[in-house]
């Protein structure tokens, strides 16, 4: 290989290393030196070999491998791919600019077109023709002839427009998030919205839950062991062990510090849209045998009811139980549920308990819910809220936004997030 | 050793590999890096270490990790009984200083796998199996050994490696491995083989198994693995066990009945075995000419035939 070529390649490699670092991979100079060494031996001719070799040196976990592949494929493009991509990109830009221009023209007719910001204009541009036509028709019908007072319907029309645009924006954001999803089938399920699971995928999801819970339990055991070292000396066991070595105390035994299990009170929303998610959360809590000692579970929709431990052991039983209890599938009234929980005698909430609310925060009577949540917060040691709605959408939902300010709200729309949330609960 | 030589040696060991695996092994070997292998249980992680040992013509030193594994089980231990005995025997004879010194010689040192692997005059392959089962303290200790290739024994001093072993670590990801340890290693993730590769493995390992039977076994195992309902996926070793069992029984064709009788070789828990009928029931006919009514379908005829005589 010519020296010139080699220089170019090395420069590229150094740049590649920097990009990997920017993307969050931990790249040390040692590794770059290793990469150079190995590529000098293997040569640069075979793209697959180069990719595998670099991946072996740079990526240190499955997750990093997937990230590495993505970065590598977009960095080391073949010539044809670069040209095709460039052409496609230019075309897309042109099309997009045209659509936005068109949207601007159409929205111009509105009395206060200045109100629409760039994001809303883009959302309008991405609406289907049918949808645009529907909005325009609606406008024409209500504005009517010029003789009508334009002020009369302007507000109503504006709110209809704004609502359509907001829904479209939410859809666009969801689509963008779905595009970033890992394509790996093993990892895929972990990063997908739980509400989008198909029935056939649920056994696998349950398997992942058990797997993640097993891992968290493992980490908890480790934590306990580590902290055990600092505890007091166990004289009895030390002397017994010493007998093995003729009365010499080679190894000292320490008292294991008993870990106090947490008292968790779960308030679980089982209204129609929430049951799948609630079931997953309960499974997690069940599997975390190390963390939750005496947990009590309350189910609510419009009413509140305590779930008994027996039915929680088997999830099929649980589903039937929820259906029969009469709580299932109604609207959500968090305020009155919390009120009942607060009034319960003997009291359920105490400074030693952690209140875990599992709900999408779509409730009637928000002011009452806020009031009761504040009361519950002053009674319980900690209040956590698991929300199955992705955080990026909270800003569109008033109740989520309000509740998030009152307690620690954790977004868990995917199994990965739910696992991370449970880890946080277990270690808090 | 170059890439071609390594491939040839793997061929000689009758190991089925793909280009990715061989490149990763080559990189780890050339850079003298430990190789960390992750993947589901039963994908053949441990096998890689065994094959590398036979391909490189080195001895395999194996250490199985478990909770509570410590230095005395993995590195070295003093032979207390022998030391005590020696004290008793030599009580009046030697001067005490010399006696003390003699108690910490090689004679009383019990070598455990880690020490053995670095003190071996010829380089070995060191397999540290299921590192995720060990404790974090052990991991930290291992880190020191792997980065410096030396260990200190208080009574003797520092022992440097006489030869550098090729280290293979495996993990089922029961707990996350520390970043520090990961950074020392080359990383390989393996998945279950596809049907073609698994068939090749079956042929290479059990060449006498009937070709048609082998194809049926592999397609059944692949179906089990891809089924959402099966929780414990069958491993490659279990596929081989099953094939061997069927061969020993003189089976020439895998009918649903025979499958029901022998499936315990690949499915190891009750719930999974209960799902068998469901999986067999949903099984589509693989004959492309079959239009669904199985009229011209070879498979249904064959099955029928066997039922008749069975």
Interface residues (C-beta under 8 A of the other chain):
Chain A: X26 X28 X34 X37 X38 X41 X42 X48 X49 X52 X53 X56 X57 X59 X60 X61 X62 X64 X65 X186 X200 X201 X203 X204 X207 X214 X215 X218 X219 X222 X225 X226 X244 X245 X246
Chain B: X2 X3 X19 X20 X23 X24 X26 X27 X28 X30 X31 X33 X36 X38 X80 X84 X135 X136 X173 X174 X175 X176 X179 X182 X183 X185 X186 X187 X188 X189 X191 X228 X229 X231
